[in-house]
Amino acid sequence: MQTTAINEAITCLKIGKSKGEFLLSELVLTLEASDVVIHSIQLIRSEADTIEAHIELERQELKHLLPTLRRYGYSILSEHQEDEWLEKIQSNASYLEKYLSI
């Protein structure tokens, strides 16, 4: 039997996808394939065409999970310290701008 402690560290991840493309089963399979322990998933219709999923996960490194979710077409709505994607895009954009101005 597994019990959950009150002070257990939990990460809240917010993702979004269009209503026509969102499948809960695909999301759960993707999370389980990444060895994620899911505490809860709450689905919210944020706009007429978009579904937001608020996922509570056991505290873990999200460095590999976030790119996996992006590959499956999910947009990451919450900000996380482990997320290097935005920094990488900004770095590449500034490098490209510097290269084009030469």
C-alpha positions as a Python dict, from the first residue, in 0.01 Angstrom:
ca = {
    (1, 'M'): (0, 0, 0),
    (2, 'Q'): (129, 341, -96),
    (3, 'T'): (41, 646, 109),
    (4, 'T'): (89, 1008, 14),
    (5, 'A'): (247, 1243, 262),
    (6, 'I'): (105, 1589, 306),
    (7, 'N'): (441, 1754, 249),
    (8, 'E'): (515, 1560, -69),
    (9, 'A'): (655, 1782, -342),
    (10, 'I'): (415, 1813, -636),
    (11, 'T'): (468, 1997, -963),
    (12, 'C'): (176, 2162, -1141),
    (13, 'L'): (205, 2153, -1519),
    (14, 'K'): (-38, 2345, -1741),
    (15, 'I'): (-65, 2248, -2106),
    (16, 'G'): (-304, 2329, -2388),
    (17, 'K'): (-415, 2183, -2717),
    (18, 'S'): (-695, 2247, -2964),
    (19, 'K'): (-1024, 2077, -2886),
    (20, 'G'): (-1026, 1871, -3206),
    (21, 'E'): (-677, 1729, -3146),
    (22, 'F'): (-692, 1671, -2770),
    (23, 'L'): (-714, 1309, -2653),
    (24, 'L'): (-692, 1235, -2284),
    (25, 'S'): (-573, 880, -2355),
    (26, 'E'): (-284, 1011, -2568),
    (27, 'L'): (-185, 1254, -2295),
    (28, 'V'): (-187, 987, -2024),
    (29, 'L'): (8, 742, -2241),
    (30, 'T'): (267, 1009, -2317),
    (31, 'L'): (306, 1093, -1948),
    (32, 'E'): (328, 727, -1845),
    (33, 'A'): (583, 654, -2120),
    (34, 'S'): (797, 928, -1965),
    (35, 'D'): (777, 755, -1623),
    (36, 'V'): (569, 1033, -1469),
    (37, 'V'): (362, 970, -1156),
    (38, 'I'): (30, 1150, -1208),
    (39, 'H'): (-161, 1273, -903),
    (40, 'S'): (-446, 1445, -1085),
    (41, 'I'): (-556, 1590, -1419),
    (42, 'Q'): (-810, 1868, -1445),
    (43, 'L'): (-948, 1960, -1788),
    (44, 'I'): (-1064, 2317, -1851),
    (45, 'R'): (-1205, 2466, -2169),
    (46, 'S'): (-1018, 2796, -2179),
    (47, 'E'): (-1150, 2921, -2513),
    (48, 'A'): (-1407, 2787, -2756),
    (49, 'D'): (-1141, 2591, -2944),
    (50, 'T'): (-876, 2514, -2678),
    (51, 'I'): (-862, 2271, -2388),
    (52, 'E'): (-628, 2331, -2096),
    (53, 'A'): (-507, 2045, -1881),
    (54, 'H'): (-377, 2116, -1531),
    (55, 'I'): (-168, 1817, -1430),
    (56, 'E'): (-29, 1754, -1083),
    (57, 'L'): (283, 1539, -1102),
    (58, 'E'): (524, 1400, -851),
    (59, 'R'): (819, 1637, -828),
    (60, 'Q'): (1070, 1537, -1093),
    (61, 'E'): (1295, 1678, -1359),
    (62, 'L'): (1081, 1817, -1642),
    (63, 'K'): (1375, 1873, -1875),
    (64, 'H'): (1286, 1572, -2093),
    (65, 'L'): (908, 1573, -2048),
    (66, 'L'): (843, 1925, -2180),
    (67, 'P'): (1005, 1867, -2524),
    (68, 'T'): (817, 1536, -2551),
    (69, 'L'): (485, 1711, -2492),
    (70, 'R'): (576, 1977, -2750),
    (71, 'R'): (650, 1704, -3007),
    (72, 'Y'): (295, 1577, -2958),
    (73, 'G'): (155, 1926, -3027),
    (74, 'Y'): (86, 2042, -2670),
    (75, 'S'): (169, 2400, -2578),
    (76, 'I'): (325, 2449, -2235),
    (77, 'L'): (129, 2723, -2055),
    (78, 'S'): (311, 2716, -1721),
    (79, 'E'): (668, 2832, -1669),
    (80, 'H'): (927, 2598, -1524),
    (81, 'Q'): (1288, 2647, -1429),
    (82, 'E'): (1392, 2335, -1623),
    (83, 'D'): (1241, 2461, -1948),
    (84, 'E'): (1528, 2567, -2174),
    (85, 'W'): (1317, 2585, -2490),
    (86, 'L'): (1235, 2956, -2476),
    (87, 'E'): (1591, 3051, -2386),
    (88, 'K'): (1721, 2840, -2673),
    (89, 'I'): (1480, 3003, -2920),
    (90, 'Q'): (1579, 3352, -2802),
    (91, 'S'): (1948, 3265, -2824),
    (92, 'N'): (1907, 3128, -3177),
    (93, 'A'): (1704, 3434, -3281),
    (94, 'S'): (1967, 3675, -3151),
    (95, 'Y'): (2241, 3475, -3325),
    (96, 'L'): (2045, 3481, -3651),
    (97, 'E'): (1985, 3855, -3619),
    (98, 'K'): (2356, 3912, -3556),
    (99, 'Y'): (2444, 3693, -3857),
    (100, 'L'): (2201, 3874, -4089),
    (101, 'S'): (2327, 4219, -3987),
    (102, 'I'): (2685, 4141, -4097),
}
